[in-house]
Amino acid sequence: MLESIVNKGGSIKPTHLMYKSNLAHGQMQLYLEELVSKELVEKIKKGDYDYITITNKGYEFAHKLKEMKEFEKAFGL
C-alpha cells in the first residue's frame, strides 16, 4: 500500500488505493487503520474528496523496505 501511495506522488484517493493495492474494501480498511495508527499515513480532506497521504515516517519506512528487498535480491536470499 505504501508503494502505491508513493508511486502516486504521496497522496491517493482511497478507492484508487484499493484498486492499486489489489485489495477488497474490508482488507484495505484494516490495513489502512494499522498504517494510520503507526503514523505511516494520514487521512486528509482536499476539497470534497478524502485522500490518504504518506507521512515522512511512511516515506522512510518504504525506503528502508525497498533497500531490504534489493539486498535480499542481490544475495539471493
N, C-alpha and C positions, 0 to 999 in steps of 0.2 A: 504494500500500500504506500509506504513512504517513497519508494522508487517512482510509482505512478504520479505522486504529487510533485516530486522533484522534476520529473520529465514534463510536467505541465507548467513549469515556471514557479512552483512553490505554492500554488493555490488552485483548487479544483472544486467544482460543484459535487455534492455527494453522489448524485446519480451517475455522473461521469466516472467518479472514483470506483463506484460499484462495478461498472462495466469494464474499466481498465484493469481492475484487480481480479476480474472474473469470479466475483463472489455473489452469493444470494444476499438479499437485503438484510436478513436476520444475522447472517455471519458478519457482514460488513459492520453492522451496528455494534456487535460485540467487540470486534477488533478495534473499531474506532473509539469506543469508550475506554478501552485499555490504553490506546495511544494518547488520548486526552488526559487520562489520569496520570500518565507518566510524563506529561508535558512535552511530548514529541510533536503533537499537532494541537491546533486550537480551532474552534468553530467561530466563524465571524460572519457578519451580515454586511453585504455590499449592495446598497440599494434595496431592491426587492428580493434578492437572492441570498441564500446561505452558501458559504464556502468553507472548505477545510483548508487550513493554511499550516504549512510546516513551520516549526519554530527553529531557532538556532540550535537548540539541543537536538531536534529531529534531524537537521542537516548533518550535524556532527555524527550522530548515530548512523545515518545512512551512509556517510562517507567511510566510517570505520568498517561497517558491514561489507561494503564494496571492496575495501582493502583486504579483508579476511577472505572473501571469495576468490580474489585474484591470487592471494598467497596459496590457498588450497589448490587452485588450478595449476599454478606454477610448479608445485611439488607433487602433483598427482595424488593428493590425499582425498 
